[in-house]
Amino acid sequence: MHIGLDGIPLTEPKTGIGHYTFELAAALAGVAPESSFELAYPSTFAPINIAEQTEALSLPANLELRRVRVGPLGRHWWSAGLPRHVRSSGIELFHGTNYDIPLWRRCATVLTIHDLSQLLHPETHEKRSVRRARRRIPLMARTADAIITPTQSVRREVCERLKTNPEKVFAIPEAARACFHPLAFGETAEVRGRLGIGNDFLLTVGTLEPRKNLSVLVNAFEEVMRAWPQSSTQLVIVGGRGWLSGPLFTAIERSPVRNRILLTDYLHDEDLRALYASCHAFIYPSIYEGFGLPPLEAMACGAPVIASRIPALAETTGDAGLLFDHISANDLAQKILALVGDENARQKLSNAGLKRASEFSWERTAQLTLEVYTKALAKKGRA
């Protein structure tokens, strides 16, 4: 079987969807060696540098990056360029890992809907992005032969909001990548020193945009510092600047503890692993998520995790995360103070997180995804 996946998420520094796309493709190639896989993307994007996508020297033999040459018509990738490539390359199933699938197709299609943030929380996105999502997501959901969501909570939202038949929507969890694992504190000293981070810090990771709710975290950190004025604790915020982030930067600039807040921008995995493994606590205050990879990555590195009490994060973290009311800076501050002031509680939460993270794997994700492919092919009459 020849399967295509959307390679566009790999054309820029990877965040959640890019990591999902690459890890899934590599795991699929491993669990289905009899099939061939390609990550297809148009030549309007620069070639993907494989060295930036994996620590391995090469891709699996049955997985390739396919940069498809397109002309003026083919530049309309989803409506013209990709459908033409599907026909010419013999792709039997195409998996749209980033909300899009070919509109004109002769192959089975599977669509991943990571979340419905743009529909459910439009105020946290740019208006242009919301308008596109309102047009495209319902269309893609109707067109796809099967839909994958990362959690049961998003599956319910897709079925209810998009009026989708539940029989074609499948919840398949993601996983932390293998590069995330515990490190001895001393092993993290070089990274922390280079970034200007001390021994005692709180960490959050994610694109700087309104849905991540970082203003509540900043307010909570101010409360923590008022309660512990003698503390040397820092708040480290890791992530590239996203949309509508101006108010956050203004809040940090005006904060009475701004000298304790450090923004690092996007970090590569080796540096990120060191911070996950050495932070006093990892905090994820998001308003809404589809899965929550950063908390799971932090757990895999042994970090005690505090996260918003929202459906997807509660589902992902299970009993291994300390949850708080995402609209209450005071609740978050009290959770931070209780945790970092109790080493036994920190160790207990760290151990629970390690166990929870071990319950997820990309191999299992790939196996469950292949089962969905089989269903989609059967629906298309190609199984």
C-alpha positions in Angstrom: 0.0 0.0 0.0 1.3 3.5 -0.9 0.2 6.2 1.6 0.7 9.9 1.5 0.9 12.3 4.4 0.9 16.1 4.5 4.5 17.2 4.6 3.8 21.0 4.8 4.0 21.0 8.7 7.7 20.0 8.3 8.6 23.0 6.2 9.1 25.3 9.3 10.4 24.8 12.8 8.3 22.0 14.3 5.7 22.7 17.0 2.9 20.4 17.9 1.5 19.5 14.5 4.9 19.2 13.0 6.1 16.8 15.7 2.9 14.8 15.3 3.3 14.6 11.5 6.9 13.4 11.6 6.7 11.1 14.6 3.6 9.4 13.1 5.1 9.0 9.7 8.3 7.5 11.1 6.3 5.1 13.4 4.0 4.1 10.5 7.0 3.1 8.4 8.3 1.1 11.3 5.1 -0.9 12.1 4.1 -1.4 8.4 7.4 -2.2 6.5 5.4 -3.8 3.7 3.9 -0.4 2.8 5.5 2.7 1.4 4.9 6.2 2.8 5.7 9.7 1.6 5.5 13.1 3.1 4.3 15.3 0.2 4.6 19.0 -0.1 4.7 21.5 -3.0 7.8 23.1 -4.5 6.5 26.5 -3.4 8.2 25.6 -0.1 12.0 25.2 0.3 13.3 21.7 0.6 13.0 20.1 4.0 16.3 19.6 5.8 16.1 16.1 7.1 18.9 16.7 9.6 16.6 19.2 11.3 13.7 16.7 11.5 15.3 13.7 13.1 18.4 12.7 15.1 18.7 9.6 12.8 21.1 9.7 9.9 18.3 8.8 7.4 14.6 8.1 7.1 13.3 4.6 7.2 13.7 3.0 3.7 10.0 3.0 3.1 9.5 6.6 4.0 10.5 9.5 1.8 10.1 13.3 1.7 8.5 14.2 -1.7 8.8 17.8 -2.8 6.4 18.0 -5.7 7.2 20.3 -8.5 4.2 22.5 -9.2 3.4 25.2 -11.8 1.0 28.1 -11.7 -2.1 25.8 -11.5 -0.5 23.3 -9.1 0.4 26.1 -6.7 -3.3 25.7 -5.7 -2.1 22.7 -3.7 -5.2 21.2 -2.2 -7.5 21.7 -5.2 -5.1 21.1 -8.1 -1.5 20.3 -7.3 -2.0 17.5 -4.7 -5.0 15.8 -6.5 -2.7 15.6 -9.6 0.1 14.2 -7.6 -2.2 11.6 -6.0 -3.2 10.4 -9.4 0.3 10.3 -10.9 2.1 8.7 -7.9 -0.5 6.0 -7.1 -1.3 7.1 -3.6 -4.0 4.9 -2.3 -4.7 6.9 0.9 -3.8 10.4 1.9 -3.6 11.5 5.5 -4.1 15.2 6.1 -2.3 15.7 9.4 -3.1 19.4 9.6 -6.8 19.9 8.9 -6.6 19.6 5.1 -7.1 16.9 2.5 -7.2 17.0 -1.3 -10.5 18.4 -2.4 -10.6 16.4 -5.7 -9.5 12.9 -5.0 -9.4 9.3 -6.2 -7.9 8.0 -3.0 -9.2 7.3 0.5 -8.6 10.2 2.9 -8.1 10.5 6.6 -8.2 13.8 8.3 -6.6 14.7 11.7 -8.5 17.4 13.6 -6.3 18.3 16.5 -8.8 20.7 18.1 -11.6 23.1 17.3 -10.0 26.1 18.9 -10.7 28.5 16.0 -14.4 27.6 16.2 -14.8 27.3 19.9 -12.5 30.1 21.0 -12.3 32.5 18.0 -11.3 35.4 20.2 -7.9 33.8 20.7 -7.1 33.8 17.0 -6.7 36.3 14.2 -9.9 37.0 12.3 -8.5 35.9 9.0 -7.6 32.5 10.5 -11.0 32.1 12.0 -12.8 32.9 8.8 -10.7 30.3 6.9 -11.4 27.7 9.6 -15.1 28.3 9.5 -15.1 27.6 5.8 -12.5 24.8 5.6 -12.9 22.6 8.7 -16.6 21.6 8.1 -15.9 21.0 4.4 -12.8 18.8 5.2 -14.7 16.9 7.9 -17.5 16.1 5.4 -15.1 15.1 2.7 -12.9 12.8 4.7 -13.5 9.1 4.8 -12.3 9.0 8.4 -11.3 11.5 11.1 -8.7 11.2 13.8 -8.7 13.3 17.0 -6.1 13.2 19.7 -8.6 12.8 22.6 -12.1 11.7 23.4 -13.0 15.3 24.3 -12.1 16.6 20.8 -14.0 13.6 19.3 -17.1 14.7 21.1 -16.6 18.3 20.0 -16.2 17.2 16.4 -19.3 15.0 16.5 -21.4 17.7 18.2 -20.1 20.9 16.6 -19.6 19.6 13.0 -22.6 17.2 13.1 -20.2 14.3 12.1 -21.2 10.7 12.2 -19.5 9.3 15.3 -18.8 6.1 13.4 -16.2 7.8 11.3 -14.4 9.7 14.1 -11.6 7.9 16.1 -9.7 9.2 19.1 -6.0 8.2 19.0 -3.6 9.6 21.6 -0.2 11.0 20.8 3.0 10.5 22.8 6.1 12.1 24.0 9.1 11.7 21.7 11.9 9.3 22.6 14.3 12.2 23.0 12.5 13.3 26.2 13.8 11.4 29.2 15.1 12.4 32.7 18.6 13.9 33.1 20.6 14.4 36.2 20.5 18.0 37.4 24.2 18.4 36.8 23.8 17.4 33.2 21.5 20.4 32.6 24.0 23.1 33.9 25.5 24.0 30.5 22.1 24.6 28.9 20.8 26.6 31.9 24.0 28.6 32.1 23.9 29.5 28.4 20.3 30.6 28.6 20.8 32.6 31.9 18.6 30.2 34.0 19.4 29.5 37.6 18.9 26.4 39.7 15.3 27.3 40.8 12.8 28.0 38.0 9.3 27.3 36.8 8.8 26.4 33.2 6.1 26.7 30.5 6.4 25.8 26.8 4.2 26.8 23.9 3.7 29.3 21.1 3.0 32.7 22.6 -0.6 33.3 21.7 -3.8 34.0 23.7 -5.0 30.5 24.0 -2.0 29.6 26.1 -3.3 31.9 28.8 0.2 33.1 29.9 -1.2 36.3 31.4 -2.7 34.2 34.2 0.6 32.5 34.7 2.4 35.9 35.0 -0.2 37.1 37.5 0.2 33.9 39.5 4.0 34.2 39.5 3.7 37.7 40.9 1.6 36.3 43.8 4.2 33.6 44.4 6.9 36.2 44.5 4.9 38.3 47.0 4.5 35.2 49.2 8.2 34.3 48.9 10.1 37.6 48.5 13.4 36.0 49.5 13.1 33.4 46.7 15.4 33.4 43.7 12.8 31.5 41.5 12.6 32.5 37.8 9.7 32.0 35.4 11.0 30.7 32.1 8.7 30.9 29.1 9.8 28.9 26.0 8.1 29.4 22.7 8.1 31.4 19.5 6.1 34.6 19.2 2.6 33.9 17.8 -0.4 36.0 17.0 -2.1 38.6 19.2 0.8 38.3 21.7 1.3 42.1 22.2 -0.7 42.3 25.5 1.4 39.5 27.0 4.6 41.3 26.3 3.1 44.5 27.7 2.1 42.7 30.9 5.6 41.2 31.4 7.2 44.6 30.8 5.0 46.2 33.4 5.2 43.3 35.9 6.9 44.1 39.2 8.8 40.8 38.8 9.8 41.3 35.2 13.5 40.8 36.1 12.6 37.2 37.1 10.8 36.4 33.9 12.9 35.0 31.0 11.6 34.4 27.5 13.9 32.1 25.5 12.0 32.0 22.1 11.9 28.6 20.3 14.3 25.9 21.6 15.5 22.7 20.0 14.9 19.4 21.7 18.2 19.0 23.5 17.9 22.4 25.2 14.2 21.8 25.9 14.9 18.4 27.4 17.4 19.9 29.9 14.8 22.5 31.0 12.0 19.9 31.4 14.4 17.7 33.5 15.6 20.5 35.8 12.6 22.7 36.4 10.9 22.9 39.9 7.6 22.5 38.1 6.2 22.6 34.6 3.1 24.8 34.2 0.6 24.6 31.4 -2.2 27.2 31.9 -3.9 26.8 28.5 -7.6 27.9 28.0 -8.2 25.1 25.5 -6.2 22.2 24.1 -6.7 19.2 21.9 -4.2 17.0 23.6 -1.3 18.7 25.4 2.0 17.4 24.2 4.2 19.7 26.3 2.8 18.4 29.7 3.4 14.8 28.5 7.0 15.7 27.3 7.6 17.3 30.7 6.3 14.2 32.5 8.6 12.0 30.4 11.5 14.1 31.7 10.4 13.8 35.3 9.0 17.2 35.8 6.1 17.6 38.2 3.2 19.1 36.1 0.6 21.7 37.0 -2.1 22.1 34.2 -5.4 23.7 33.5 -8.5 21.7 34.6 -9.9 21.5 31.1 -11.1 18.3 29.4 -8.2 17.4 27.1 -5.5 18.1 29.7 -7.4 16.2 32.3 -7.6 13.3 29.8 -4.0 13.4 28.8 -2.4 13.9 32.3 -4.8 11.5 34.1 -4.1 11.4 37.8 -0.5 12.5 37.3 -1.0 16.2 37.0 -2.0 18.8 39.5 -4.9 20.7 38.0 -6.1 24.2 38.6 -8.9 26.5 37.6 -7.5 28.2 34.4 -9.2 31.5 35.0 -7.9 31.9 38.6 -4.3 33.2 39.0 -4.8 32.8 42.8 -5.6 29.1 42.4 -2.6 28.6 40.3 -0.4 30.5 42.7 -1.6 28.4 45.6 -0.9 25.2 43.6 2.7 26.4 42.9 3.4 27.4 46.4 2.1 24.1 47.8 4.1 22.0 45.3 7.5 23.8 45.3 7.4 24.0 49.1 7.0 20.2 49.5 9.8 18.1 48.1 7.9 14.9 48.9 4.9 16.1 46.9 7.1 17.1 44.0 8.8 13.7 43.9 5.4 11.9 44.1 4.1 13.9 41.2 7.3 13.4 39.3 7.1 9.6 39.7 3.4 9.7 38.7 4.2 11.7 35.6 7.0 9.3 34.5 4.5 6.4 34.8 1.8 8.2 32.9 4.1 9.2 30.0 5.3 5.6 29.7 1.7 4.6 28.9 1.8 6.4 25.5 4.0 5.5 22.5 4.2 6.5 18.9 4.3 2.8 17.9 0.8 2.4 19.5 -0.4 5.6 17.9 0.8 4.3 14.5 -0.9 0.9 15.0 -4.2 2.5 15.8 -3.8 4.9 12.9 -3.3 2.0 10.5 -6.5 0.5 11.8 -8.3 3.7 10.8 -6.6 3.6 7.3 -8.0 0.1 6.8 -11.5 1.4 7.7 -11.1 4.3 5.3 -9.9 2.1 2.5 -12.8 -0.3 3.1 -15.3 2.7 2.9 -13.7 3.7 -0.4 -13.9 0.1 -1.6 -10.1 -0.4 -1.8 -9.4 -2.7 1.1 
